Amino acid sequence: MAPVSHYCTFLKRCWIGQAIFRPGKCRGLGVFERSAIQIVVTCFLLGTFAPASVAGETPLSACQGRREGKVTDTSITRQYDQGVGFNPSQYVIQSYSSSPWPASSTDLEKRREKFETDKLKEFVRTRGAAMLDAPAVVELVERNGLSATGRSQDTALPAVVRVYEERAYIDCRSGDYTYSVDFLLPKNPLQLLSYPLRAALEEALDQNLRQTFSGSVLSDAVTFRINDIVEQIRRTLAANQRVISDSNKPDAALRLLHPRFRELFPVDAGTKQETQRAYTFGVGEYRLSPGMTYIIEQIVRRLLRRPESEQGRFDLVVRGYADASPVREIPYEGACDIGSRSNVLTELTAAPRNERSGTSLIMSNWQLSIARACEGARLAKGLIPPGEPVRVFYSGGGVIAGSPKDAYRGIELQLERGL
């Protein structure tokens, strides 16, 4: 208590202001004592008059003077610039909102970062699995992280998935803090490719389709074997040194695309080795690969640009073929009736919607061939605007006689005038 009594006695003799600014007026006060008083008074002034951010502000202070309603956390809420020519319709955008957190919490930044990372991985696994190499993207996120602007230490990652918008609100009545984040990724895998790779791929496909669609009159019947087109594209790209060079760049987003799309390219960007033979369907599979989807889209879009598609009726027939190996109970979650009789053409009259409930089983190669054809028909139907006189049919083609046991089969697209 002696030091306290000493300073109380001193304060009776000397104003604090004199002790700080005019120490010569305060006799009996040593250097150490004057310094101690200066430190104490400085801390008091900073704690009283400093800005809230210096004094340890929490978002709850934004509700000062309010007891109801929500207040925006302006330090977090923003929409990020996506660059010139950005078109939201070309992207998949998904929003995620957190559960309420205490606005008075001092670890909100850590909570936001964890929430953003967890939801980003969920977004990639659920919405990007059909187009991206989801495990590879998730691994990059876990290893390098992703900042709020979508910039990462890995330069390929922001081209694949990034943040579109962040929002944060404080409920002044409950004291709750809610954080929301919107992620986006391109709908078309071509958007992820560098210009040289995209141009080379488009040119390789055009070489396969140019003869059919460049004439003055479209033939009455044309057949496109999708698996053959895949092989022809690979051979064309394999002879392009610029493609090989760009594929091997460390920042190439190609390495983050779905493996079944990457197989259109002859060299794997990660191993720098030639990839195995491209496939359309693996044994027992009925879902379209991203590469097949790209080829079918291009065929349908070229057809719709032809005057014949408006002047006269064209029919598009999708035929599926199955593996020669036996089928043993493959789960089927598609929307078509796979119990049709052999070689029966079934017209797809509605827009592609999955209206089936539950999962059925593919029990034969014949059913597998119908399921494959249906997937191609549903894709094509979704690309044709309402009112266009183009009908879409699908049919199973069964198993090709004499094909090896481990051979895969694909699908064929046939354009026929007036079935």
N, C-alpha and C positions, 0 to 999 in steps of 0.2 A: 504493500500500500504506500510505501515511502515515495516511489517515483510519481504516483498519482497525486499525492499531496503536494509534491514539489511543483508539478506542472500547474495544478490549480492555483497555488500561490503566485506562480509566475504570471498566469493569465490575468490575475487581478492587477498586476503591475504594468502589463504590457499588452497592447492590442495585438491580435494575431496578424493583422495586416502589416503592422510595423515590424513584427518578427520576420515577415517574409520579404517585404519590399524595402524596409528601412531598418535593417538590423542594428545600426548604430544607435538607435534610440532605445534599444532594449538592453540594458546592462544586466549582467549577472547570468546571461544565456551563452552557453558555449557553442562551439561550431557544430558538434554532434547534435545538440539539442535543436539548434535552428534547422539543420538538415532534416531531422526527424519530423518536425512540424511542417516543413515544406512538402514532404512526401505525403503526409496524412492529408493535408488540405488539397493537394493536387488530385489524389485519388477520389476525394469527396466531390470535387468539382467535375471530374470526368464521369463519375457514376451518376451525377445529377443532370448534367447538361449535354453529355455526349449523345450522338445519334443513336437510335435504337439498335442499328446493326452493330455498333461498337459495344453497346451495353449488353449484347447477347439476346437480340430480339428473336422471338418465335413468331410463326405466322398468326398466332392468336392475337397479337397486338394489332393486326389489321382490323379487328372488330372493336377497337376502342371507341366507346360512345354508342355502340349498338348492342342490342340484346336479341334481335331477331334477324332472320334472313341469312343469305350466303354472300361471302366476299371472295373475290378472285385473288389468288396468290399471283400477283403480277411478276414476281421474280421467276416463276416457273412457266406460266401459261404463255405459249407462243406457237405459231405455225412456221415451220421451217421452209426456207426457199429451196425448191427442188430443181431450179435451173430453168433456162429458157426453153420454151416449147413443151413444158410439162403438161400432160393431159391425164387427169385423174381416172378417166374411163379406161385407160390402158393398164391400170394397176389394180391389184387386189388390196383393199384397205380394210383393216380390222382394228376395232377399238377395244381396249381392255381398261377396266376401272377397278381400283383397289377397294378393299373393305375400309370402313372408317378407322382412322388412326387418331390418337390424341394430338390435337394441334399444339399442345404445350410440350410435346416430346422434343428432345434435343437430338434425336437420331433420325429425323425425317429424311435427310439426304441419303443415308444408308438404306433406309426402307425403300425409297424411290429407286435406287440403283438395283437393289435385289429384285424388286417387283418388275422393273423394266427387263432385266436379264431373263428372269424366269418366263415372262410372257412372250418375250422374243423367241425363245426356244420353242415354246408351245406353238407360236404362230408358224414357225418354220416347219415343225413336224405335222401340223394339221392342214395348213393352207398351201404349203410349198412342197409337200412330199411328191406330188405328181411331176413337178418340173425340176426340183433341185435335188442335189445329193444331200438330203437332210442331215445325215450323221456328220458329214464333213462340215457343213455350215454350223451346226450346233457346237462341234468341237472348236471351231474358230472363235465362236462367241465366248465359250467357256475359257479359252486360253487367252484371248486378247481383249475381250470386252467390246462394248459398243457404246460410244458416247451418245448424248442426246441428239446430236446433229447427224448421226449415222456414220461418223468418221471413226475408223478403226486403224489399228496398227497394220492390219492386213488390208491392203489397198483394193483387193477384189471384193471384200465383204460389202462395202457401201453400194456397189453396183447391184448387189443381189437383194438386200433387204435393208431398210433404214426407217428412221422415225419420220412421220409426217406431221404430227402435232402432239403437244403436251398441254394438259390442263390440270389445274389444282384449285380446290375451293375449300373455304373454311365455313363451317356452320356456326354462326355466332351464338346460337341458342344452346347447342349441345357441346360445342367445343371440338367437334370432329373435323378431321382433315381428310379429304378424298383426292386421290391422284388418278389421272387417266392418261393413257398414251395410245396413239394410233400408229400402227406399223403399215408399211406398204411393200409390195414386191411386184415385179412386172408379170402380166398375164402371159406374155409371149416370150419364150426363151430366147428368141432372136434379139430382144432388147438388151440382153446381157452380153452379147458378143461384141467384140471390137468391130469397127467398120470393115477392115480387110477380111475378117473371118465371115462376117455376115454377107458381104458382097460375093465372096467366093462360093459360099453355100447357095446363095440365090442363083448364081450363074450356073453352078453344077446342076441344080434342079431344072433350070430353064433349058439346059441342053437336052434333058430327057423329055420335056413337055413342049418344046418349041415347035417341033414338026407337026404335032397334033393340032395346036391352037393357032398357028400362024397363017394357015391357009385361008383362002377367001371363003371356003365352004367347009364346015365341020362334017367329018365322016358320019355316016348313019350309025356306025357301031365302032366303039373304041374300047380297048381293054387296058387297064393299068395294073400291073402286078407290083404291089407295093414293095415286097421284099427284093425284087429285081432292081427297082429304082434305088433302094438303099445301097445295094452293092455298086451300082454304077456311080452314085454320088461319092462313095468312098474311094473308088479308083480315081475319079477326077480330082478330089481333094488331096489324095496321096501324091499326085504329080505336081502339086502347087507348093513351091518352097516357101512362099510368103505365109501360107497357112501353117506349115510346120513351124516356122519361126515364131509366129504370133501365138500359136498354141502353147509354146514352151516358155513364154514370158511368165515371171513369177506373179504378176498382177493380173493374169488372164482370168476372167470370170468363168471361162469355159470349164475349168477344173471343179467349179462348184455346181455345175448343171447335173441333172440326172444322168447316171451312167448310160442309160438307154438312148439319151440324146447325144451324149459324147461319142457314142460309137459311130455316128455319122462321120466323125473325123478320124483320120488314119493313125494319129499319134497321140498317146495319152500325155496330157500336159504335166502330170505329176511324175511319172516314171520315165518319160521321154522314149518309151518303147511303143512299137506298133501294137495297137489293140487287137483283141481277138475278132474273129469274123462278126460283123454286125448281125443282129437278129431282129425280127419283127415281133414274133411271139416266142417266149420260152416254152418248153414242154409243159403242157397243162395250163398255160395262161390264156386269158381271154381279154384282158384289158389292153387298150392301145398304148404303145410306147410314145413318148414325146416326139420322137423322130417320125413315127408313122402319122401322128396327129398333124405335124407340120406339112407333110407331103399331101395328105388328104385335103387339108385346108387350101393348099395352093391349087390343087386340081379343081375343086369346087369353085373357087374364086375366079379362075380363068374361064370356067364354063359360064358363069354368070355374066362375065363381061362380053361374051359373044352375042351377036344379034339373034342367033338361032334360039337362044334360051328365052327370048321374048316373043319371037315371031311364030315359033312352032314348039310343040310339046317335046321335051326330052325327059327320059327316065334314067335314073341312076340306080344301078343294081349293085349291091355289095354282096359278094360271095365269100364265105369263110371256109377254110380248110383246116383239118385237125391233124394231130400227130399220129404217126403210125403206131406209137407205143400205146398200150391199153390205158384207159382212164379209170381211176378209182376214186369216186366220190370227191369231186372238186366243188367247194362251196361257191355258189353263184348268187350275187347280189344285184344283178342287172335288172332291167325293166322289161325285157322281152319274154315272150313265151318260147321256151326252148324245146317244146314237145312237138313241134311241127313235123309233118311227114317229109320224106326225102325230096329234094329238088322243088319244093313248093316256094313260090315267090310270095312273100308277105309284105304288104305295103305298110310303111310307117307313116301314119296319117297325122299324128300329133307331134308337137314340139318335144324334144328329148327331155322327159321328166321321169325320175325314178319313182313310180307309183306302187311298186311292189312292196309288200311288208314282209319282213323276215328274210331268211336265207334258205334257198333251195339247193339241191345238189345236182351237179352235172355227172351223169352216170355212164355216158358213152361218148365216143369220139364224135358221133353225129351231133349230139347236143353241144359239144364243145365247138364244133364248126359253126353252129347257129349262133352261139353266144358271141363268137368273134365277129361274125357278120353283123350282128345287131349293134355291137359297139361302134363299128364303122358307120353304119346307117344312122345311128343317133347323132354322131358328130356331124355328118353331112347335112342332116335335116336341120340341125341348129344353125347352120351357116346360110341356109336359104331363106331369104326374106318372105314374109307372108304375101301371097298373091302371085309369086313367081310360078310359071307353069312347069315346074320340075318336080316330078314324083320320085320318091325314094323307096326302094324295095330292098329286102335282104333275104338271103337263102343260105342254107348250109351246103357245103360241097363234099362233106364226108372226108374220107381218107384217100390219098392218092395211092393207087395200086403200085406196088414195087418199091415204095420209098423206104429208106433205111429205118430201123426201129427208133433210132434216136433223132430222126430228122424232125424239124419243125416246119410248119406250113404257115402261110400268112393269109392275107385277104386280097381280093381283086376288086377293082372298081370298073364297072362297065357302063359306058354312056351309050344309050340306044335311043334312037328316034322313034317315038310312037309305038310303044309295046302293045 
